[in-house]
Amino acid sequence: MALPTTEYVASLHKFRQLFADYPSVSQQIDGMLRNIWLLRHDRLPHELTYLGIPEGFFIQVYPEFIQKRRWTLSALSQQITELDQLFGAYRDYLEVHFGMWSHTSQEFVADLARLPGRRYLEVMAGNGYISAGLRHLGQTVFATDTLGWVHENETGRHLVTEVEALDACAAYKKYVSQIDYVIMSWSPDGVPIDWQLLQLMRQTKPQLPLLCIGEKNGCTNSPIFWQTANFKTDALVSKLNRHLPQLDLVKEALFWVQ
């Protein structure tokens, strides 16, 4: 459901007005509209903890819309369904119009910036949202991407920070002596460049953490990467994931690969 920018935003405003007296929905819409405004101004969005129609919402709005406004049941159901579709299309909207694939928020990047060490290499950086956020917080970041898909979608068309044209392995070889972490967000589904990078890191500097953001055995990365990666699980990793809530069917998370 990749609506044009004006149509999607106009629909959100319509439902914000329609359900203005119902904070369980109106506050979600406020958060979406705020984030769209931030992205239009090359700023990271804020975290959204939940997107969807709350349980019991139909019963909650029934007295006003059916009894007072004399809506039909089908009309009310249709409006609620349309709003639910807008919630579900949020990720697609960000991908199409801003080239943002991960739900990267200011809060999430702030947690990354609190890690010991201040030097990061981001591979497959796309438009550079994570790198831009870290640089804003005073971190040293080498943002890299092949930028090979610049003509295919919004990724790479509107860089929010400087991104160097390098593939993942070439970038690692160039900057390995200057970094404390490698960040890899939404590596392409089925493409083994992630595994190739992991093998290179194991051969040259196995103690260097690879912070992988994506969906395990899902819509990101290659099968061989998920099969061969060793994951660290502790309180620190849990803390890094606290600002990556599941907003749709994609189970996005940060994986600390050893």
N, C-alpha and C positions, 0 to 999 in steps of 0.2 A: 504494500500500500504506500508507494512512494509518491505522495501528493506534491504538487508544486509548492514552493515555499509559501506563497501568499495564501493558497487554499488551506494548507495544513494549519498555519497559524490562525487564520480566520476561523477555522472550525474550532480550534481550542478556545478562542475568545468567545465564540457562540456558546459553548458549553460552560465556560466560566461564568457567563451572565445567567444562563439557564439554571445552574445549580449553585448560585452564589451563596445561598443560605445553608449549604451542606459542606462543611469544612473537610469532611473525609474525602471529597472529590475536588472541591475548589482549590485546596492547598496543593494537591498534586499538580493541577493545571498551572497554578502560579509558579511552581518549581520548574516545570517544563518551559514555560514562557520566559522565565528569568534565564534559564540556561541557553535558550536559543539567542537571547539578546547578548549574553556574554560571548558566545561563539561568534556571533556576527562582528564582535569587537575584538576578535583574536585573543580571547581570554578563556581559561579553563572553566567548565561548568562546575556547579556544586553537586554534591552527592544527592541522589534521590534514593530514598530507602525502600520505596514501594511504588509500583505503578499498576493500577487495575481497579476494577469495580469492587468496592468493599462488600463483604458478606452482609446480606440483609439490606442492601441499599434500595432495592426495589420496594420492599416493605416500608422503608423509611420515607420514601418520597411519594408513596401511594396516596396518602391523605391530601396532599397539596395538588398533585397533578390529576388524579382521578376524581376525587370528591369535590375539590374547589374549582379547578380549571376545566373540569369535564373532558379531560383527554380520554381517548380510548386506551384499552390495555395494549393493543398492538402498537399504537403511536408511541406510548411511553417505552415499551420494550424496544422499539426500533431506535429511539434516541439513545437509550442506554447501551445498546449493542454498538451503535456508531461510535460512542465515546470509548468503549472498550477497545474497538479497533484502532482508534487514535493512540491509546496507551500502548497497544501492541506494536504499532508502527514507529514508535519513537526511535528505536535503534536504526531501523531502515532510513528514517528521515535524516539522522545524523550522518550516516554513511554516505547517502546520496548528495546531501547539500553541503556537508562540511568535511567529508573524508575522514570522519572519526569513527573508528571501528570498535575500539574498546570504550567502556564507560569510564573514561579517565577523568577523575574529579580533582578539584583543588585539595580536598581532604586526603585523597589517596596519594597524591604526589608529595604532600607534606610529610606523610609517614615515610615515604622513600627517602626523602631528604634528611630524615633523622637517623638513618643508618650510619654506623661507624665508617669513616672514610667519606670523601666528598667528590670522588672522580668516577664518572660513569661513561660507558660507551653504549649508545642506543643503536642497535641495528634494526633495519626494516622500520625506520622511524616514521615513514609516511609524511604527513604534514608537520610532524614534530611537536605534537601536543605535550607528550611527556617531557621531552627535552626542554621545551619552552617553560614548562612549570618548574622544573628543577633549576634551570638557569635563573629564573625569577627569584628563586630562594637562595641564590648565591653559590650553587654547586657548579663544578666543572663538568661539562658534558660535551662529548663528541657525538653529534647526531649524524647518522648516516643512513642512506637508503639508495637503492639502485635508481629510483625514480623512473623505472622502466614503464610503469603503468600511467604515466602522467597524462596520456591522451585517452585513457580508458574510463576514468572516473575522477571524482573530485580529489582523491588522494594525490598529493604532489602538485596540484594546480594552485593551491593557495597556502603556501608555507607560512606557518606562524613563527618560525624561527629559522636560522640558517641550518640547512641540511646538506651535508657533503655527499656527492654521488659516488657511493662505494657499495659493493655487495657485502654481505655479512662477514665472510671469511677474509676478504681483503681489508675490511675495516678493522677486524680483530688483529690481524698481523701488523697493521700500521700503528695501532694504539695500545697493544697489550701491555707495554711497559709503563703506561701512564694512567692506568685505571684500577679501580677497586671492585667494580661490578660491570657486568654486561646485562643490558636490558633488551629483551626481545618480546615485542607485543604483537599478537595476532599474525604470527608467521603463516603464510598461505597454506591452505588446506591441501594436503597430499604432496607438497613439494619438499623434498628431503634436504633443503638448504639448512634447516634447523639441526638435523642430525649431523650434517657435515661440519657445522660450526661446533657442535658439542664434541665431536671426535677431535677436532683441532685443539679445542681447549683442554681436553683430557691429555693430549700428547705434549702440550707445551706449558700449561700452567693449571694443573688440576685443582688447585686450591681456590681458584677464582670463581666466585658464584655467578651462575647464569640465572637471572630473574626472568622467568617466562610467564607472560600473561596471555591467557587463552582458555580454551575449553578442552579439557582432557578427553581424548578419543571422540571429539566432536567436530566442530566446524573450523578448527585451526590446527596447524602443524601437520606433520607427517606421521603415519602409523609407526614407523621404525623409531621415531624420536620418543613417542610415548612408551614404546616397548623397552627401550634401552636406557632411558633417563632414570637417575636415582634422585629421589625427592627427599628433601629435609622437611620434617614436620615437628614444629615446636611452637612455643608461645610467641616467638617473634614472627613466624610465618602467619600464625593466626591473626596477629595484630595487623600485619600488612594487608590482610584480606578483609578487615572489618569495614573498609570503605569500598568494597566491590560487591554490593548486594546483587542478588539475582532479580532483574527487573522484567525478564521475559523468559523464553524457553532456553536461552543460552546460559549455561552454567559456567560463567566466566570466573576465573580465579588467578591468583598469582602463585606460581610454583617455583620454589627455591631448588634449583637443580645443582647437584654436587658433582 
